[in-house]
Amino acid sequence: MPEERTDYSTIRYVVYDATYFHKDGCLLNLMNATDQKIIAHLYVEKESFKEAYSWFMSLKQRGLNPQFITSDGERSVLRAMQLVWPQTRLQRCLYHLQHEGMRWLRTYPKTEAGKILRAILSKLSRIKTIKERDAFIQEYRSWVSQYKDYVLSLPRTTVASKDLRRTMVLINNALPDMFYYLEDEQVHATTNALEGFHSRLKADYQRHRGLSKEHRIRYIHWYCFYENNNFSNTI
């Protein structure tokens, strides 16, 4: 298989994402956010702390020490990143945050608190300026001030209570890491660039369904090589 020599010490902005091909395999991927080239990938049984931590450690030993990583916020992977690169800032993907929160709040929330919180959350992925960021934070904090006691008073077994509590926890945990991209334009606000790569990879892979695990790994490696070097992606 081809080998690409990457000077990891020069890479400062990274996007991480994982995607499943089969029930027995998951592709972990890191993209250089600056030129959108794949800098490392690993095919594993499943996305987990154990797999991510050992992989990240090996990359750190080879010189990778990014200033920023944009990721979807999968908790076990975030924990691995924080342990391996404690000084790195972890930008949360706004699309994933918005999608997950609005899914929990449902299309038609049954409470007034849910309806208002969903309207606030719907603005997240459209934030482009510091002023819009500050307005979003203020609006969310006003919502918390008005509805927190109401949410906590709901029976914990009710759907409304579960939905609102989960969404509050989601936003509260992610808020410190939502807006690094506004202060540094090289930080990606979402993982869309890498997800787009995965979409193209899977579309091409459809012509090769039925590959053994070994051949699947070889296929992915070659695809990344061709994509990085601007060759035809038809393998």
N, C-alpha and C positions, 0 to 999 in steps of 0.2 A: 504494500500500500504506500501511497506517496506520503512524504513527511514535509511538513511546513515548519520552518524555523521562525518562531515568534519571539521578539524581544519584549517579554512581559513587563520589564522594568519601565517601559515607556508608556504603558497603558494606564490611563487615569479614570476613564469613564466606561462602565460596563453595564450590559443588560443581561439579566439571567432569566431563563424560562425553562420549563420542562414540558414534555409532551409524550403521551403514551401511544405506542403503535399496536401493541397486543397486550393481552392480560399478563404476559410474562416479561414485558419489557418497557422501559421508559428511557427516553433520551433527555439527558441533562445538557444544557447548552449555555455557553457564555459568548456574548457578542461584544466586540469593541464598539462602543456607542459612537465614536468619532467617525470611523469609516465603514461601520456596519459589516465588518468581516467577522466570521466565526473564529474565536481564538482558542476554544477548547470545547470538547464534547465528550460525553461518557454515556454508554448504554448500560443501564442497570435494571435489576428486577423491578424496583419501584423507587420513587422519590422518597428519601428518608434522611434523617439526621446523619445516620452512620455513613451512608454513601456520600452525601454532600460534604460532610466534615473531612473525611479522608481525601476526597478529591480536591477540595479547596486547600488543604494543607500541602498537598503535593504541588499545587500551582503556586502557592506562596513561596515554597522552597525554590521554585524555578524563577522567582522574581516578581510575581504578580502581587501588587499592593495598590489597588485602586483607591481613588479618593471617594468615588461614588459608585454605587451599584443600584440599578433599578430592578425591582423584582415584583412578583405578584403577591408577596407577603405570606407565602406558605410558612407556617410557624416553625416547623422543624428545620427548614432551610435557613430562615432568618437567624435562628439560634446558632447554626453552624457558621454563618457569615460573621455574626457578632463575636464568636470565640476566635475565629481565625484572623479576622481583620477588625479589631476593636476600635480603631480610629476611623474606619470607613463609614461614611454616611450612607444610609440605606433608604433610597427614595422608593416610596410605595407607589405602585402602579395605580393611577387614578381611575382607569377604566375598571380594574378589578374591584377596587373599593366601592365604586358607584354601583357596579353590577351586583355585587354581593349584598350590599345594604338594601338596594331597591328590591332585590329578590326576597329578602327577609321581610320587608315591609309590605310586599305583595302589590299587585297592580292596583287593587282597590282596598286600601286600608280601612278598617272598620271604625277606627277611632280618629278623633280630630287631631290628636297628637301625632298619630301615624301619618295622616295626610300632610300635615305641615312639614314633618321631618322628611318625608319623601320628596316634597317640593324643594326643600333646601338641598338635599343630596343630589337632585337632578342637575344642579348647577355645577357640580364639582369638576367634571371633565372639561368645562368651558372656561375655566379660570385661566386668564392669560397675563394678568397684571397684579402687582402688589395691592392695589386698591381693591380689586375683585377678591383677592385672598382675604384681606382684612374684613371685607363685608361678609364673606362666607363664614369666617370664624365668629364674628359678632352675632350673626344671625343664628348660628348653631348654639352659641352660649346663651343667647336670649331664650332659645327654645328649651335648653336644659333648665334654666332658671324658672321658666314657667311650668314645665311639665315633669321635672324629675320626681317630685313628691307624688304626683299622680301615677307615674309609671311604677314607682316602688310600692304604691298602695294596691296595685292590681294583684290578684291571686297569682302566684308564680306558675300555676299549672295552666293558666289560660293562654290561648294563642297570642293575644294582644301583648301580654306581659313578656312572653318569650321573644316575640319579634322585636319589640321596642328595646328590651334589655340587650339583646344580641347586637342590634344596630348601634346602640350607644357605646357598648364596649368596643365594637369595631372602629368607630370614629375616634373615640378617646385614645385608643392605643396607637392609631395611625397618625393622628393629627400632628405630632412633632416631626414626622417624616414625610409629610405630604407635599411640601412646596419648595424643596431645594432647587427645582428646575427654574424657579422664578429669579433666583439669585445667580444662577450659572446656566447659560443657554446650552451648554454642552450636555447637561444632565437631561436624560429622557424622562418625560412625565409619565410615560406608559411603556409597557413591554411590546407595543404594537410592531415595532420593527422586527423583533425576533419571532413574534407570532406569525408575521407575514412570511418569514423564511420557512417556518414549520409548515405553513399552509402549502407553500410551493413544493416543499420536500414531500409531503404526504400525497399531493396530487400526482407527482411523478412516480412515487412509490406504488401507487395503485396498479401500475403496469407490471409490478414485480411481486405481487402478493403471493405468498406461499414460500418465500425464501426461508431457509433455515436461519436460526439465530446468528450463526457465524457469518453467513452471507449477508444477512440484514445489516450487521455491524459494518462489514466491508462496504456495502452499498452506501450507508450513511457517511462513512469516512470519505469515500470518493465524491459524493455529492457536495459535501462541505468544501473539499479541495477545488472542485470545478467552480462552485459559486464564488469562492474567494478570489479565484484567478480569472474570473470573467469569461470562462469558457462556456460552451453550450451545456445546459444542465441535463440534457437528454443522455442518460447512461444506458 
